[in-house]
C-alpha cells in the first residue's frame, strides 16, 4: 500500500476505474454473444434487436476509449455482415 495519501487515493480511484471499464467491456462482449446466439437460431427479429443493442454497446466502448475506434468499426461490420447474410423473413 502507498505511504503517501494522494497516491493511496489515486490507487483506489484506479481500482474503481478498472472495475468500471471491465464491467463495460464485459457487457459489450455479452451483447455480441447474444447477437451471435440469435443469429445462429435464425430468428431475424431477435437478431435485429440484439444487433442494435450490440452496436450501441460497441460504440459506447469506443467513445469511452475502452477499445480502439477501428476495432469498434470492425466488430460492427462483422455483426452487420452476419445480420445481412440472414435470409429475410
Biopython code that builds the backbone (N, CA, C, O; Angstrom):
import numpy as np
from Bio.PDB.StructureBuilder import StructureBuilder

atoms = [
    (1, "UNK", "N", (0.844, -1.182, 0.000)),
    (1, "UNK", "CA", (0.000, 0.000, 0.000)),
    (1, "UNK", "C", (0.886, 1.240, 0.000)),
    (1, "UNK", "O", (1.988, 1.241, 0.547)),
    (2, "UNK", "N", (0.381, 2.281, -0.619)),
    (2, "UNK", "CA", (1.149, 3.522, -0.759)),
    (2, "UNK", "C", (1.273, 4.239, 0.584)),
    (2, "UNK", "O", (0.366, 4.182, 1.416)),
    (3, "UNK", "N", (2.406, 4.915, 0.786)),
    (3, "UNK", "CA", (2.628, 5.673, 2.010)),
    (3, "UNK", "C", (2.060, 7.076, 1.905)),
    (3, "UNK", "O", (1.635, 7.654, 2.905)),
    (4, "UNK", "N", (2.050, 7.617, 0.716)),
    (4, "UNK", "CA", (1.598, 8.991, 0.512)),
    (4, "UNK", "C", (0.081, 8.987, 0.300)),
    (4, "UNK", "O", (-0.456, 8.172, -0.450)),
    (5, "UNK", "N", (-0.587, 9.908, 0.972)),
    (5, "UNK", "CA", (-2.046, 9.931, 0.958)),
    (5, "UNK", "C", (-2.606, 10.103, -0.448)),
    (5, "UNK", "O", (-3.570, 9.433, -0.817)),
    (6, "UNK", "N", (-2.015, 10.989, -1.227)),
    (6, "UNK", "CA", (-2.532, 11.243, -2.576)),
    (6, "UNK", "C", (-2.348, 10.021, -3.479)),
    (6, "UNK", "O", (-3.208, 9.726, -4.309)),
    (7, "UNK", "N", (-1.235, 9.315, -3.318)),
    (7, "UNK", "CA", (-1.023, 8.128, -4.155)),
    (7, "UNK", "C", (-1.947, 6.997, -3.722)),
    (7, "UNK", "O", (-2.345, 6.178, -4.549)),
    (8, "UNK", "N", (-2.289, 6.941, -2.453)),
    (8, "UNK", "CA", (-3.243, 5.941, -1.977)),
    (8, "UNK", "C", (-4.616, 6.219, -2.582)),
    (8, "UNK", "O", (-5.318, 5.296, -2.994)),
    (9, "UNK", "N", (-4.993, 7.492, -2.633)),
    (9, "UNK", "CA", (-6.269, 7.880, -3.249)),
    (9, "UNK", "C", (-6.274, 7.525, -4.730)),
    (9, "UNK", "O", (-7.262, 7.002, -5.247)),
    (10, "UNK", "N", (-5.174, 7.810, -5.405)),
    (10, "UNK", "CA", (-5.088, 7.503, -6.839)),
    (10, "UNK", "C", (-5.181, 5.994, -7.079)),
    (10, "UNK", "O", (-5.801, 5.551, -8.046)),
    (11, "UNK", "N", (-4.565, 5.214, -6.199)),
    (11, "UNK", "CA", (-4.619, 3.762, -6.338)),
    (11, "UNK", "C", (-6.059, 3.273, -6.202)),
    (11, "UNK", "O", (-6.493, 2.391, -6.944)),
    (12, "UNK", "N", (-6.795, 3.845, -5.258)),
    (12, "UNK", "CA", (-8.194, 3.474, -5.060)),
    (12, "UNK", "C", (-9.034, 3.872, -6.264)),
    (12, "UNK", "O", (-9.869, 3.095, -6.727)),
    (13, "UNK", "N", (-8.816, 5.083, -6.772)),
    (13, "UNK", "CA", (-9.552, 5.545, -7.953)),
    (13, "UNK", "C", (-9.229, 4.689, -9.168)),
    (13, "UNK", "O", (-10.101, 4.404, -9.988)),
    (14, "UNK", "N", (-7.974, 4.284, -9.276)),
    (14, "UNK", "CA", (-7.563, 3.443, -10.391)),
    (14, "UNK", "C", (-8.268, 2.093, -10.337)),
    (14, "UNK", "O", (-8.688, 1.568, -11.368)),
    (15, "UNK", "N", (-8.398, 1.532, -9.137)),
    (15, "UNK", "CA", (-9.112, 0.263, -8.981)),
    (15, "UNK", "C", (-10.577, 0.402, -9.370)),
    (15, "UNK", "O", (-11.138, -0.469, -10.035)),
    (16, "UNK", "N", (-11.195, 1.511, -8.949)),
    (16, "UNK", "CA", (-12.609, 1.740, -9.288)),
    (16, "UNK", "C", (-12.790, 1.879, -10.791)),
    (16, "UNK", "O", (-13.725, 1.323, -11.368)),
    (17, "UNK", "N", (-11.884, 2.629, -11.424)),
    (17, "UNK", "CA", (-11.972, 2.830, -12.875)),
    (17, "UNK", "C", (-11.772, 1.518, -13.611)),
    (17, "UNK", "O", (-12.462, 1.242, -14.592)),
    (18, "UNK", "N", (-10.826, 0.702, -13.142)),
    (18, "UNK", "CA", (-10.554, -0.582, -13.782)),
    (18, "UNK", "C", (-11.779, -1.492, -13.688)),
    (18, "UNK", "O", (-12.108, -2.196, -14.643)),
    (19, "UNK", "N", (-12.446, -1.476, -12.544)),
    (19, "UNK", "CA", (-13.645, -2.302, -12.363)),
    (19, "UNK", "C", (-14.771, -1.828, -13.279)),
    (19, "UNK", "O", (-15.500, -2.635, -13.855)),
    (20, "UNK", "N", (-14.898, -0.525, -13.402)),
    (20, "UNK", "CA", (-15.940, 0.046, -14.265)),
    (20, "UNK", "C", (-15.665, -0.298, -15.730)),
    (20, "UNK", "O", (-16.575, -0.672, -16.469)),
    (21, "UNK", "N", (-14.404, -0.167, -16.140)),
    (21, "UNK", "CA", (-14.030, -0.489, -17.523)),
    (21, "UNK", "C", (-14.227, -1.967, -17.816)),
    (21, "UNK", "O", (-14.689, -2.339, -18.894)),
    (22, "UNK", "N", (-13.873, -2.806, -16.850)),
    (22, "UNK", "CA", (-14.015, -4.249, -17.043)),
    (22, "UNK", "C", (-15.493, -4.614, -17.204)),
    (22, "UNK", "O", (-15.843, -5.448, -18.039)),
    (23, "UNK", "N", (-16.355, -3.986, -16.402)),
    (23, "UNK", "CA", (-17.789, -4.258, -16.491)),
    (23, "UNK", "C", (-18.342, -3.820, -17.843)),
    (23, "UNK", "O", (-19.171, -4.516, -18.431)),
    (24, "UNK", "N", (-17.888, -2.669, -18.339)),
    (24, "UNK", "CA", (-18.370, -2.157, -19.626)),
    (24, "UNK", "C", (-17.925, -3.061, -20.771)),
    (24, "UNK", "O", (-18.705, -3.337, -21.682)),
    (25, "UNK", "N", (-16.675, -3.522, -20.728)),
    (25, "UNK", "CA", (-16.177, -4.423, -21.781)),
    (25, "UNK", "C", (-16.888, -5.771, -21.720)),
    (25, "UNK", "O", (-17.180, -6.378, -22.750)),
    (26, "UNK", "N", (-17.160, -6.229, -20.506)),
    (26, "UNK", "CA", (-17.859, -7.498, -20.333)),
    (26, "UNK", "C", (-19.277, -7.403, -20.897)),
    (26, "UNK", "O", (-19.752, -8.336, -21.544)),
    (27, "UNK", "N", (-19.952, -6.279, -20.654)),
    (27, "UNK", "CA", (-21.295, -6.069, -21.194)),
    (27, "UNK", "C", (-21.267, -6.070, -22.715)),
    (27, "UNK", "O", (-22.145, -6.645, -23.359)),
    (28, "UNK", "N", (-20.256, -5.423, -23.287)),
    (28, "UNK", "CA", (-20.124, -5.393, -24.742)),
    (28, "UNK", "C", (-19.978, -6.815, -25.297)),
    (28, "UNK", "O", (-20.650, -7.188, -26.258)),
    (29, "UNK", "N", (-19.097, -7.592, -24.684)),
    (29, "UNK", "CA", (-18.872, -8.961, -25.151)),
    (29, "UNK", "C", (-20.127, -9.813, -24.996)),
    (29, "UNK", "O", (-20.437, -10.633, -25.860)),
    (30, "UNK", "N", (-20.848, -9.616, -23.894)),
    (30, "UNK", "CA", (-22.084, -10.358, -23.655)),
    (30, "UNK", "C", (-23.118, -10.043, -24.720)),
    (30, "UNK", "O", (-23.791, -10.941, -25.224)),
    (31, "UNK", "N", (-23.246, -8.761, -25.064)),
    (31, "UNK", "CA", (-24.225, -8.366, -26.080)),
    (31, "UNK", "C", (-23.855, -8.919, -27.455)),
    (31, "UNK", "O", (-24.737, -9.277, -28.236)),
    (32, "UNK", "N", (-22.570, -8.989, -27.753)),
    (32, "UNK", "CA", (-22.132, -9.577, -29.020)),
    (32, "UNK", "C", (-22.467, -11.073, -29.041)),
    (32, "UNK", "O", (-22.910, -11.598, -30.063)),
    (33, "UNK", "N", (-22.253, -11.753, -27.912)),
    (33, "UNK", "CA", (-22.579, -13.176, -27.821)),
    (33, "UNK", "C", (-24.082, -13.401, -27.971)),
    (33, "UNK", "O", (-24.512, -14.369, -28.597)),
    (34, "UNK", "N", (-24.879, -12.498, -27.391)),
    (34, "UNK", "CA", (-26.336, -12.621, -27.517)),
    (34, "UNK", "C", (-26.756, -12.465, -28.975)),
    (34, "UNK", "O", (-27.645, -13.171, -29.451)),
    (35, "UNK", "N", (-26.113, -11.535, -29.681)),
    (35, "UNK", "CA", (-26.424, -11.375, -31.104)),
    (35, "UNK", "C", (-26.047, -12.634, -31.871)),
    (35, "UNK", "O", (-26.827, -13.118, -32.691)),
    (36, "UNK", "N", (-24.871, -13.163, -31.615)),
    (36, "UNK", "CA", (-24.428, -14.370, -32.318)),
    (36, "UNK", "C", (-25.373, -15.539, -32.058)),
    (36, "UNK", "O", (-25.663, -16.326, -32.959)),
    (37, "UNK", "N", (-25.848, -15.645, -30.824)),
    (37, "UNK", "CA", (-26.789, -16.715, -30.493)),
    (37, "UNK", "C", (-28.100, -16.532, -31.247)),
    (37, "UNK", "O", (-28.663, -17.499, -31.761)),
    (38, "UNK", "N", (-28.591, -15.291, -31.316)),
    (38, "UNK", "CA", (-29.834, -15.018, -32.040)),
    (38, "UNK", "C", (-29.659, -15.248, -33.534)),
    (38, "UNK", "O", (-30.579, -15.710, -34.208)),
    (39, "UNK", "N", (-28.476, -14.926, -34.051)),
    (39, "UNK", "CA", (-28.222, -15.097, -35.486)),
    (39, "UNK", "C", (-28.156, -16.581, -35.853)),
    (39, "UNK", "O", (-28.602, -16.972, -36.932)),
    (40, "UNK", "N", (-27.608, -17.398, -34.972)),
    (40, "UNK", "CA", (-27.495, -18.823, -35.287)),
    (40, "UNK", "C", (-28.839, -19.536, -35.215)),
    (40, "UNK", "O", (-29.044, -20.547, -35.887)),
    (41, "UNK", "N", (-29.766, -19.007, -34.394)),
    (41, "UNK", "CA", (-31.095, -19.633, -34.335)),
    (41, "UNK", "C", (-31.910, -19.317, -35.575)),
    (41, "UNK", "O", (-32.836, -20.053, -35.915)),
    (42, "UNK", "N", (-31.574, -18.230, -36.251)),
    (42, "UNK", "CA", (-32.270, -17.867, -37.484)),
    (42, "UNK", "C", (-33.442, -16.938, -37.273)),
    (42, "UNK", "O", (-34.157, -16.622, -38.223)),
    (43, "UNK", "N", (-33.655, -16.490, -36.038)),
    (43, "UNK", "CA", (-34.746, -15.557, -35.749)),
    (43, "UNK", "C", (-34.280, -14.145, -36.083)),
    (43, "UNK", "O", (-33.532, -13.531, -35.321)),
    (44, "UNK", "N", (-34.731, -13.632, -37.239)),
    (44, "UNK", "CA", (-34.236, -12.344, -37.721)),
    (44, "UNK", "C", (-34.642, -11.185, -36.811)),
    (44, "UNK", "O", (-33.839, -10.285, -36.561)),
    (45, "UNK", "N", (-35.878, -11.199, -36.316)),
    (45, "UNK", "CA", (-36.327, -10.097, -35.456)),
    (45, "UNK", "C", (-35.486, -10.015, -34.189)),
    (45, "UNK", "O", (-35.069, -8.930, -33.782)),
    (46, "UNK", "N", (-35.238, -11.159, -33.568)),
    (46, "UNK", "CA", (-34.407, -11.188, -32.362)),
    (46, "UNK", "C", (-32.977, -10.762, -32.691)),
    (46, "UNK", "O", (-32.333, -10.063, -31.909)),
    (47, "UNK", "N", (-32.492, -11.188, -33.849)),
    (47, "UNK", "CA", (-31.131, -10.834, -34.259)),
    (47, "UNK", "C", (-31.014, -9.327, -34.503)),
    (47, "UNK", "O", (-30.013, -8.713, -34.132)),
    (48, "UNK", "N", (-32.039, -8.730, -35.128)),
    (48, "UNK", "CA", (-32.001, -7.283, -35.368)),
    (48, "UNK", "C", (-32.002, -6.510, -34.055)),
    (48, "UNK", "O", (-31.264, -5.537, -33.898)),
    (49, "UNK", "N", (-32.827, -6.945, -33.123)),
    (49, "UNK", "CA", (-32.874, -6.297, -31.815)),
    (49, "UNK", "C", (-31.537, -6.436, -31.094)),
    (49, "UNK", "O", (-31.027, -5.474, -30.521)),
    (50, "UNK", "N", (-30.979, -7.635, -31.128)),
    (50, "UNK", "CA", (-29.683, -7.881, -30.487)),
    (50, "UNK", "C", (-28.569, -7.106, -31.189)),
    (50, "UNK", "O", (-27.621, -6.653, -30.548)),
    (51, "UNK", "N", (-28.689, -6.953, -32.519)),
    (51, "UNK", "CA", (-27.682, -6.189, -33.277)),
    (51, "UNK", "C", (-27.676, -4.728, -32.826)),
    (51, "UNK", "O", (-26.616, -4.143, -32.605)),
    (52, "UNK", "N", (-28.861, -4.153, -32.692)),
    (52, "UNK", "CA", (-28.932, -2.749, -32.261)),
    (52, "UNK", "C", (-28.286, -2.570, -30.889)),
    (52, "UNK", "O", (-27.536, -1.619, -30.670)),
    (53, "UNK", "N", (-28.579, -3.479, -29.978)),
    (53, "UNK", "CA", (-28.002, -3.397, -28.636)),
    (53, "UNK", "C", (-26.489, -3.579, -28.677)),
    (53, "UNK", "O", (-25.749, -2.836, -28.031)),
    (54, "UNK", "N", (-26.036, -4.568, -29.438)),
    (54, "UNK", "CA", (-24.597, -4.842, -29.523)),
    (54, "UNK", "C", (-23.857, -3.664, -30.156)),
    (54, "UNK", "O", (-22.803, -3.255, -29.670)),
    (55, "UNK", "N", (-24.411, -3.121, -31.239)),
    (55, "UNK", "CA", (-23.758, -1.988, -31.908)),
    (55, "UNK", "C", (-23.676, -0.780, -30.981)),
    (55, "UNK", "O", (-22.684, -0.052, -30.974)),
    (56, "UNK", "N", (-24.731, -0.580, -30.205)),
    (56, "UNK", "CA", (-24.749, 0.545, -29.272)),
    (56, "UNK", "C", (-23.663, 0.393, -28.206)),
    (56, "UNK", "O", (-22.972, 1.358, -27.878)),
    (57, "UNK", "N", (-23.516, -0.817, -27.668)),
    (57, "UNK", "CA", (-22.506, -1.012, -26.624)),
    (57, "UNK", "C", (-21.088, -0.962, -27.198)),
    (57, "UNK", "O", (-20.163, -0.517, -26.518)),
    (58, "UNK", "N", (-20.912, -1.409, -28.432)),
    (58, "UNK", "CA", (-19.602, -1.312, -29.078)),
    (58, "UNK", "C", (-19.249, 0.160, -29.288)),
    (58, "UNK", "O", (-18.119, 0.573, -29.028)),
    (59, "UNK", "N", (-20.212, 0.946, -29.756)),
    (59, "UNK", "CA", (-19.971, 2.378, -29.939)),
    (59, "UNK", "C", (-19.645, 3.061, -28.616)),
    (59, "UNK", "O", (-18.757, 3.911, -28.546)),
    (60, "UNK", "N", (-20.371, 2.680, -27.572)),
    (60, "UNK", "CA", (-20.137, 3.283, -26.266)),
    (60, "UNK", "C", (-18.739, 2.942, -25.759)),
    (60, "UNK", "O", (-18.070, 3.789, -25.168)),
    (61, "UNK", "N", (-18.298, 1.717, -25.985)),
    (61, "UNK", "CA", (-16.951, 1.309, -25.559)),
    (61, "UNK", "C", (-15.883, 2.095, -26.323)),
    (61, "UNK", "O", (-14.857, 2.470, -25.755)),
    (62, "UNK", "N", (-16.130, 2.340, -27.608)),
    (62, "UNK", "CA", (-15.165, 3.115, -28.400)),
    (62, "UNK", "C", (-15.142, 4.569, -27.943)),
    (62, "UNK", "O", (-14.078, 5.186, -27.884)),
    (63, "UNK", "N", (-16.305, 5.115, -27.619)),
    (63, "UNK", "CA", (-16.381, 6.500, -27.161)),
    (63, "UNK", "C", (-15.619, 6.682, -25.853)),
    (63, "UNK", "O", (-14.976, 7.710, -25.637)),
    (64, "UNK", "N", (-15.695, 5.687, -24.990)),
    (64, "UNK", "CA", (-15.009, 5.767, -23.700)),
    (64, "UNK", "C", (-13.570, 5.274, -23.768)),
    (64, "UNK", "O", (-12.911, 5.130, -22.738)),
    (65, "UNK", "N", (-13.077, 5.014, -24.987)),
    (65, "UNK", "CA", (-11.697, 4.576, -25.232)),
    (65, "UNK", "C", (-11.381, 3.243, -24.572)),
    (65, "UNK", "O", (-10.237, 3.002, -24.184)),
    (66, "UNK", "N", (-12.373, 2.377, -24.440)),
    (66, "UNK", "CA", (-12.118, 1.030, -23.938)),
    (66, "UNK", "C", (-11.576, 0.153, -25.052)),
    (66, "UNK", "O", (-10.775, -0.750, -24.809)),
    (67, "UNK", "N", (-12.016, 0.424, -26.283)),
    (67, "UNK", "CA", (-11.472, -0.239, -27.465)),
    (67, "UNK", "C", (-11.173, 0.840, -28.498)),
    (67, "UNK", "O", (-11.731, 1.936, -28.443)),
    (68, "UNK", "N", (-10.304, 0.526, -29.427)),
    (68, "UNK", "CA", (-9.949, 1.477, -30.476)),
    (68, "UNK", "C", (-11.124, 1.658, -31.425)),
    (68, "UNK", "O", (-11.913, 0.734, -31.626)),
    (69, "UNK", "N", (-11.241, 2.837, -32.005)),
    (69, "UNK", "CA", (-12.384, 3.113, -32.889)),
    (69, "UNK", "C", (-12.393, 2.199, -34.114)),
    (69, "UNK", "O", (-13.463, 1.848, -34.612)),
    (70, "UNK", "N", (-11.209, 1.808, -34.610)),
    (70, "UNK", "CA", (-11.165, 0.895, -35.756)),
    (70, "UNK", "C", (-11.624, -0.507, -35.366)),
    (70, "UNK", "O", (-12.250, -1.208, -36.162)),
    (71, "UNK", "N", (-11.308, -0.911, -34.134)),
    (71, "UNK", "CA", (-11.766, -2.208, -33.655)),
    (71, "UNK", "C", (-13.283, -2.203, -33.526)),
    (71, "UNK", "O", (-13.944, -3.194, -33.836)),
    (72, "UNK", "N", (-13.832, -1.078, -33.065)),
    (72, "UNK", "CA", (-15.285, -0.958, -32.948)),
    (72, "UNK", "C", (-15.929, -1.050, -34.325)),
    (72, "UNK", "O", (-16.943, -1.727, -34.497)),
    (73, "UNK", "N", (-15.344, -0.374, -35.295)),
    (73, "UNK", "CA", (-15.882, -0.402, -36.658)),
    (73, "UNK", "C", (-15.817, -1.811, -37.226)),
    (73, "UNK", "O", (-16.750, -2.262, -37.891)),
    (74, "UNK", "N", (-14.716, -2.502, -36.963)),
    (74, "UNK", "CA", (-14.554, -3.872, -37.460)),
    (74, "UNK", "C", (-15.582, -4.806, -36.826)),
    (74, "UNK", "O", (-16.184, -5.630, -37.514)),
    (75, "UNK", "N", (-15.781, -4.678, -35.514)),
    (75, "UNK", "CA", (-16.752, -5.531, -34.823)),
    (75, "UNK", "C", (-18.160, -5.291, -35.363)),
    (75, "UNK", "O", (-18.906, -6.238, -35.614)),
    (76, "UNK", "N", (-18.515, -4.024, -35.538)),
    (76, "UNK", "CA", (-19.853, -3.703, -36.056)),
    (76, "UNK", "C", (-20.020, -4.205, -37.481)),
    (76, "UNK", "O", (-21.098, -4.665, -37.857)),
    (77, "UNK", "N", (-18.964, -4.121, -38.271)),
    (77, "UNK", "CA", (-19.011, -4.588, -39.649)),
    (77, "UNK", "C", (-19.252, -6.094, -39.702)),
    (77, "UNK", "O", (-20.052, -6.572, -40.506)),
    (78, "UNK", "N", (-18.560, -6.834, -38.850)),
    (78, "UNK", "CA", (-18.731, -8.285, -38.807)),
    (78, "UNK", "C", (-20.155, -8.639, -38.392)),
    (78, "UNK", "O", (-20.768, -9.545, -38.957)),
    (79, "UNK", "N", (-20.674, -7.920, -37.403)),
    (79, "UNK", "CA", (-22.044, -8.171, -36.948)),
    (79, "UNK", "C", (-23.051, -7.854, -38.051)),
    (79, "UNK", "O", (-24.001, -8.606, -38.270)),
    (80, "UNK", "N", (-22.835, -6.734, -38.745)),
    (80, "UNK", "CA", (-23.753, -6.328, -39.811)),
    (80, "UNK", "C", (-23.729, -7.326, -40.966)),
    (80, "UNK", "O", (-24.770, -7.635, -41.545)),
    (81, "UNK", "N", (-22.539, -7.829, -41.301)),
    (81, "UNK", "CA", (-22.440, -8.824, -42.366)),
    (81, "UNK", "C", (-23.223, -10.078, -42.005)),
    (81, "UNK", "O", (-23.931, -10.649, -42.834)),
    (82, "UNK", "N", (-23.080, -10.495, -40.749)),
    (82, "UNK", "CA", (-23.782, -11.687, -40.302)),
    (82, "UNK", "C", (-25.300, -11.455, -40.347)),
    (82, "UNK", "O", (-26.056, -12.343, -40.739)),
    (83, "UNK", "N", (-25.733, -10.268, -39.945)),
    (83, "UNK", "CA", (-27.167, -9.946, -39.969)),
    (83, "UNK", "C", (-27.679, -9.891, -41.400)),
    (83, "UNK", "O", (-28.759, -10.409, -41.683)),
    (84, "UNK", "N", (-26.936, -9.280, -42.300)),
    (84, "UNK", "CA", (-27.373, -9.154, -43.695)),
    (84, "UNK", "C", (-27.334, -10.472, -44.452)),
    (84, "UNK", "O", (-28.028, -10.640, -45.454)),
    (85, "UNK", "N", (-26.515, -11.410, -43.969)),
    (85, "UNK", "CA", (-26.453, -12.695, -44.652)),
    (85, "UNK", "C", (-27.656, -13.579, -44.301)),
    (85, "UNK", "O", (-27.943, -14.555, -44.995)),
    (86, "UNK", "N", (-28.354, -13.226, -43.218)),
    (86, "UNK", "CA", (-29.547, -13.992, -42.844)),
    (86, "UNK", "C", (-30.628, -13.725, -43.886)),
    (86, "UNK", "O", (-30.759, -12.610, -44.392)),
    (87, "UNK", "N", (-31.392, -14.754, -44.196)),
    (87, "UNK", "CA", (-32.450, -14.546, -45.196)),
    (87, "UNK", "C", (-33.608, -13.782, -44.568)),
    (87, "UNK", "O", (-33.970, -14.001, -43.412)),
    (88, "UNK", "N", (-34.164, -12.901, -45.343)),
    (88, "UNK", "CA", (-35.263, -12.058, -44.852)),
    (88, "UNK", "C", (-36.539, -12.884, -44.731)),
    (88, "UNK", "O", (-36.890, -13.676, -45.606)),
    (89, "UNK", "N", (-37.216, -12.663, -43.607)),
    (89, "UNK", "CA", (-38.454, -13.419, -43.369)),
    (89, "UNK", "C", (-39.677, -12.585, -43.728)),
    (89, "UNK", "O", (-40.806, -13.055, -43.592)),
]
sb = StructureBuilder()
sb.init_structure("model")
sb.init_model(0)
sb.init_chain("A")
sb.init_seg("    ")
for serial, (resi, resn, name, xyz) in enumerate(atoms, 1):
    if name == "N":
        sb.init_residue(resn, " ", resi, " ")
    sb.init_atom(name, np.array(xyz, "f"), 0.0, 1.0, " ", f" {name:<3s}", serial, name[0])
structure = sb.get_structure()
